[in-house]
Amino acid sequence: MAAGEVSEFATVEPMPRVESCVIVPVSIEVAFAVSQTTGDIRYRWDPFVSTQRLLHGATLPAKGVRTETVSRHRLRMVSEYTSFRPPTQVGMKMIEGPWFFANFAGGWSFREVDGGTEATWRYTFSIRPKSLSPLADRIGVRLLGKDINRRIAGFAKGCVDEVVLGAVNEPT
């Protein structure tokens, strides 16, 4: 796969999963840092997020930290980091969210490749009521697949955006 080229993957059984992958021309540490940006820097590259904030006084992402995200579609979700392993992996699960998700989880994984970093973003989900899942799962895979492809394309642009890169390279 060439830098900037997006590959996608989707399944429906046993729990629907969508994923998208891109190679970005930055180090694994920088790619990881871009994926975890918040506020105006996040809004600069992520076309899905309208607002996002860490909850309960958290100032940095970490395992157990919760976030509230409101999408540009006005859907609200509270999620919790289930894993946080810089610079290779992040996992989150929905705590509260849209009524139609029985479960929702997402995660990033990163690996070094020639010329940069391969970033993969995944969602898994289940729909309620379960009786709708034969049709709703396929619709969900299609809609979330489009969403994750737009988001990872935005992430790739963020990885070459001087404002975003300046923000993640600032000393703490």
N, C-alpha and C positions, 0 to 999 in steps of 0.2 A: 504494500500500500504506500503511495506517495504522500509526502507532507501535504496536509490540507484536504486530502481525499477522505470522504466519509464512507464507512462501511456500516451496514445495518443488519440486524438479526432480530427475528421475532418468533415466538412460539406461543401456543395456546394451551398445551397440556403439560403437566397437570395444573400448574398455576400459570396464567399468562405472564410472559416476560418480553420486554422489548429492550434492545440495547443499540447503541450507536458508538462508533469508534472513529477516532481521528488521530493523525500524527501531527504534532505541533513542533515547531523549530526552537524549542526552549528546553532547558534542563528539567528533569523530573521534579526537582524542588520547586522551580518556578511554575510548572504546570499545576502541581498540587496547590500551591499558594493561590493561583488565579481561580481555581475551582472553589476555593473557600472564601473568596472576597465577599464583602457585605456592603450595604449602603450604596452610595452613588457609584462606586467602582463596579459593584455587581450589576446595577441597573444599566451601566454602560454597555455590557456585553451580553447579558442574559435577557432574551426577548420575552420570557415567560413571567418573570417576577415584577410585580408592581411595588410591593413592599416586603421586606424581610427583616426580622430582628431576632437576636438571641433573647431568651427569656430568663426570668428569675435572677437577674443581676449578672449573668454570664457575660464576660467580655471577649472570650475567645472560644472557638469550637473545641469540643473535647467529648469523649465518650460520656454519655449521660446528659449532656447539655441539650436543651430543647430550643427549637426555633419556631417562630410563627411566620408563615409565608402567605401572602395574598397574591394570587395570580392576576394577570391583566384581564382575565375573564371574571374576576371578583370571587373566585373560589378561595376559601381559607383552609389552611392545614397547619396543625401543630405537629411537628415531628421531633424525634429524639435520635441523637447520634448513638448508634449501637456499636460502632467501631470507629476509631480514629487513629490511623497509623501512618503519619507522615513519613515519607512522601509517596507511599504506594497504595493506600486504600482508605476509603471512607464509606460507612454504611449508615443509613437512617431508616426509621420506620415511622409510620403515621400513628399518632396518638389520638388526634381528633382530625376530622376532615369531612369532605363532602359525603353526604348520606349514602351515595351509591357505591362507595368503596367499603367493602367489609375489611379489607387489608390493603395496605399500600406500603411499599418499601422502595428505596432507591440506593444507589451506590456508585462510587467512582472507583476505578482501578487504573494504575499508571505503571508503565514499564519503559525502561530505557530502550531505545532502538537507534540504529544509525541515523544521524541527522536530527535527533530530538527525542521526543517522548510520545508513546502511544497512550492515549487517554480513552478509556471506555466508560460509558455512562449507562447504567441499567435501571430499569423499573420492573418490579413484579407487583401484581395486584390480584385481588379477587373482588367480584361484583356482588352486590346484594340487590334484591333477593337472589338466592342461589338458582332459583328456577329460571331466571333470565340469563344465566351465564352462557348457555350455548350460543346465543346471539350477541349478548353484551360483551363477552370476552373478545370476540372478533372485532366488534366496533371499537372496543377499548384499545386493542392492539393497533388498529389503524390510526386512531386519533392520537394515542400516546406515542406511536412511532413517528408521526409527523412532528409532534411536539419535541421529542427528544432529538430528532435530526436538526430542527431549527436551533435548539439550545446548544447542541455540540458545535454547530457551525458558528454560533455566536461566541462560544468558548474559544474556538480556533482564532477568530478575529481578535478576541481579547488577548490572546497569547502573542499577538504582534502589534497590539495597540500600545503606543509609548506611554499613555496616561495610566493604563492598567499596569503595565510592567513597572513603571515608576512607583506606583503605589505598593506593589508586592515586594519591591526591592529596597524600600525605605528601611533604614535601621530602626529597630524597636527599642 
